Amino acid sequence: MISTIVLYLGIAGLIATPLFAIWIWIKGGREDTKITARLAGTIIITLVYLIGVSILIDVGAPGEANYRAQRDGFTDAEEMKAAEMLGAKTGPEYHALVAEKKEKDEAARKIAEAEKAKVLAETEKKCRLDVNCWADKFSAEATIACGDMIERAAKYDFEWTNGWLTPRFPKHGWKDQEAGVIIYAGDEIKLQNGFGAWARYTYGCEFDTRSLQAINVVVAPGRL
């Protein structure tokens, strides 16, 4: 809509220019003012003419480019420029190249994902055979689940003695490798007895890495 209005203004300026020029030269007034009037009129006419031509060029150029692009099967001039970079001369040829590239990219993505999944599967398979690797993999889940079960086993008050950088379960081993059950153990807790005395205890927790649940805990006085 705006482009159409600008186009009409440009055309109107071009039509009005010669008419205004004729009026200036005929109605210039007295001889002493004709020169000044004609000079001013000439300048104005020239400016209006140049503006009108500029408007026509600015409005018409994109339209012409889009017309040529659509004639050759492109959506617009921008698509035609993109096609030229790929060496495509027509819209259908460009669209075919784009579709082919998209198909190749999708196939490459699927291959990359399959290879990544294969590597992850092989890595997990090797880790599953190594108790240290498998125990480390589920250390965070085991610490939470086993810690809660040990706290519930305390008859009275309890106090964890490990710091932020000290693990509560530094020891681990297989309970049932085939079932994926690991025993996590440690001695970083003090329990209070019925008389209010505190003592260090050891603990062991059976953790199922499949269900991510603590199965059983054993707590006994002493240190590991």
C-alpha positions as CSV (number, residue, x, y, z in Angstrom):
1,M,0.0,0.0,0.0
2,I,2.8,2.5,1.0
3,S,4.8,1.5,-2.1
4,T,1.8,2.2,-4.3
5,I,1.3,5.7,-2.8
6,V,4.9,6.5,-3.2
7,L,4.8,5.4,-6.8
8,Y,1.8,7.6,-7.5
9,L,3.5,10.6,-5.8
10,G,6.6,10.0,-8.1
11,I,4.4,9.9,-11.2
12,A,2.5,13.0,-10.1
13,G,5.8,14.8,-9.6
14,L,7.0,14.0,-13.1
15,I,3.8,15.1,-14.6
16,A,3.6,18.3,-12.6
17,T,7.2,19.3,-13.4
18,P,6.7,20.4,-17.1
19,L,3.4,22.0,-16.3
20,F,5.0,24.0,-13.5
21,A,7.9,24.9,-15.8
22,I,5.5,26.3,-18.4
23,W,3.7,28.3,-15.8
24,I,6.9,29.8,-14.4
25,W,8.1,30.9,-17.8
26,I,4.8,32.5,-18.8
27,K,3.8,34.0,-15.4
28,G,7.2,35.2,-14.4
29,G,5.9,38.7,-13.8
30,R,7.8,41.9,-14.6
31,E,11.0,41.7,-16.5
32,D,13.1,42.6,-13.4
33,T,11.6,39.6,-11.5
34,K,11.4,37.1,-14.3
35,I,15.1,36.1,-14.1
36,T,14.8,35.5,-10.3
37,A,11.5,33.7,-10.6
38,R,12.7,31.6,-13.5
39,L,15.9,30.7,-11.7
40,A,14.1,29.7,-8.6
41,G,11.5,27.8,-10.6
42,T,14.2,26.0,-12.5
43,I,15.8,24.9,-9.3
44,I,12.5,23.7,-7.8
45,I,11.6,21.9,-11.1
46,T,14.9,20.2,-11.2
47,L,14.6,19.0,-7.5
48,V,11.1,17.8,-8.0
49,Y,12.1,15.9,-11.2
50,L,15.1,14.3,-9.5
51,I,13.0,13.3,-6.5
52,G,10.3,11.8,-8.8
53,V,12.8,9.8,-10.8
54,S,14.5,8.6,-7.6
55,I,11.1,7.5,-6.2
56,L,10.3,5.6,-9.4
57,I,13.6,3.8,-9.4
58,D,13.4,2.9,-5.7
59,V,9.9,1.6,-6.0
60,G,10.2,0.0,-9.4
61,A,13.6,-1.8,-8.9
62,P,12.4,-4.2,-6.2
63,G,9.2,-4.9,-8.0
64,E,11.1,-5.6,-11.2
65,A,13.5,-7.9,-9.4
66,N,10.7,-9.8,-7.8
67,Y,8.9,-10.1,-11.1
68,R,11.9,-11.6,-12.8
69,A,12.5,-13.9,-9.8
70,Q,8.9,-15.2,-9.9
71,R,9.0,-15.6,-13.6
72,D,11.9,-18.0,-13.1
73,G,10.0,-19.9,-10.4
74,F,11.4,-18.3,-7.3
75,T,9.4,-16.9,-4.4
76,D,11.1,-13.6,-4.5
77,A,14.4,-11.8,-5.4
78,E,16.0,-12.9,-2.1
79,E,15.5,-16.5,-2.9
80,M,16.9,-16.0,-6.4
81,K,20.1,-14.5,-4.8
82,A,20.4,-17.5,-2.6
83,A,19.9,-19.8,-5.6
84,E,22.7,-18.0,-7.5
85,M,25.1,-18.8,-4.7
86,L,24.3,-22.5,-5.2
87,G,24.5,-22.3,-8.9
88,A,20.7,-22.9,-9.5
89,K,19.2,-20.9,-12.4
90,T,15.5,-21.7,-11.8
91,G,13.2,-22.0,-8.8
92,P,12.5,-25.7,-9.2
93,E,16.2,-26.4,-9.5
94,Y,16.9,-24.4,-6.4
95,H,14.0,-26.0,-4.4
96,A,15.3,-29.5,-5.4
97,L,18.8,-28.6,-4.2
98,V,17.4,-27.3,-0.9
99,A,15.3,-30.4,-0.4
100,E,18.3,-32.6,-1.2
101,K,20.5,-30.8,1.2
102,K,17.8,-31.0,3.9
103,E,17.5,-34.7,3.3
104,K,21.3,-35.2,3.5
105,D,21.5,-33.1,6.7
106,E,18.7,-35.2,8.3
107,A,20.5,-38.5,7.3
108,A,23.8,-37.2,8.8
109,R,22.0,-36.2,12.0
110,K,20.5,-39.6,12.4
111,I,23.8,-41.3,11.7
112,A,25.5,-39.1,14.3
113,E,22.8,-39.8,16.9
114,A,23.1,-43.6,16.2
115,E,26.9,-43.5,16.6
116,K,26.5,-41.5,19.8
117,A,24.0,-43.9,21.2
118,K,26.3,-46.8,20.3
119,V,29.2,-45.2,22.1
120,L,27.1,-44.5,25.2
121,A,25.8,-48.1,25.2
122,E,29.3,-49.5,24.9
123,T,30.6,-47.2,27.6
124,E,27.7,-48.1,30.0
125,K,28.3,-51.8,29.3
126,K,31.9,-51.5,30.3
127,C,31.0,-49.5,33.4
128,R,28.4,-52.1,34.4
129,L,31.2,-54.6,34.7
130,D,33.3,-52.4,36.9
131,V,32.0,-52.0,40.5
132,N,33.9,-48.7,41.0
133,C,32.5,-47.2,37.9
134,W,28.9,-48.4,38.5
135,A,29.0,-47.3,42.2
136,D,30.2,-43.8,41.2
137,K,27.4,-43.6,38.6
138,F,24.8,-44.0,41.3
139,S,26.6,-42.4,44.2
140,A,24.3,-39.4,44.5
141,E,21.1,-41.4,44.5
142,A,22.6,-44.0,46.9
143,T,23.7,-41.3,49.3
144,I,20.2,-39.8,49.6
145,A,18.3,-43.1,49.8
146,C,20.7,-44.9,52.1
147,G,21.2,-41.8,54.3
148,D,17.5,-41.6,54.9
149,M,17.2,-45.3,55.8
150,I,20.2,-45.1,58.2
151,E,18.7,-42.0,59.9
152,R,15.3,-43.8,60.3
153,A,17.2,-46.8,61.9
154,A,18.6,-44.6,64.7
155,K,16.6,-45.1,68.0
156,Y,17.6,-41.7,69.3
157,D,19.4,-38.7,67.9
158,F,22.1,-38.9,65.3
159,E,24.9,-36.7,63.9
160,W,26.7,-37.1,60.6
161,T,30.4,-36.4,61.0
162,N,31.5,-36.0,57.4
163,G,32.3,-32.6,55.9
164,W,31.2,-31.2,52.6
165,L,34.2,-32.8,50.8
166,T,34.0,-36.1,52.6
167,P,31.7,-38.8,51.2
168,R,29.4,-40.6,53.6
169,F,29.9,-43.9,51.7
170,P,33.6,-44.1,50.7
171,K,33.4,-48.0,50.5
172,H,31.4,-50.0,48.1
173,G,31.2,-53.5,46.6
174,W,28.9,-55.9,44.8
175,K,26.0,-57.5,46.7
176,D,24.5,-58.9,43.5
177,Q,26.3,-57.9,40.3
178,E,23.8,-59.5,38.0
179,A,20.9,-57.7,39.7
180,G,22.9,-54.5,40.0
181,V,22.8,-54.3,43.8
182,I,25.7,-52.5,45.4
183,I,26.7,-52.3,49.1
184,Y,27.6,-48.7,50.1
185,A,29.4,-48.5,53.4
186,G,31.0,-45.9,55.7
187,D,31.5,-44.8,59.3
188,E,30.7,-41.1,59.3
189,I,27.9,-41.0,61.9
190,K,27.5,-40.8,65.6
191,L,24.4,-42.2,67.4
192,Q,23.1,-41.4,70.8
193,N,22.0,-44.1,73.2
194,G,19.3,-44.0,75.8
195,F,21.6,-42.4,78.4
196,G,22.5,-39.6,76.1
197,A,26.0,-40.9,75.3
198,W,27.4,-40.6,71.8
199,A,29.3,-43.3,69.9
200,R,30.7,-43.7,66.3
201,Y,29.0,-46.4,64.2
202,T,29.6,-48.1,60.9
203,Y,26.9,-48.7,58.4
204,G,26.3,-50.7,55.2
205,C,23.5,-50.1,52.7
206,E,22.2,-52.4,50.0
207,F,21.2,-50.2,47.0
208,D,19.4,-51.4,43.9
209,T,20.7,-49.4,40.9
210,R,17.8,-50.5,38.8
211,S,15.0,-49.2,41.0
212,L,17.2,-46.6,42.7
213,Q,16.0,-47.7,46.1
214,A,17.8,-48.6,49.3
215,I,16.9,-52.2,50.1
216,N,18.4,-52.8,53.6
217,V,20.9,-51.2,56.0
218,V,23.0,-52.6,58.8
219,V,24.4,-50.3,61.5
220,A,27.0,-51.4,64.1
221,P,29.3,-49.7,66.7
222,G,32.9,-49.1,65.7
223,R,34.9,-47.8,62.8
224,L,35.8,-49.2,59.4
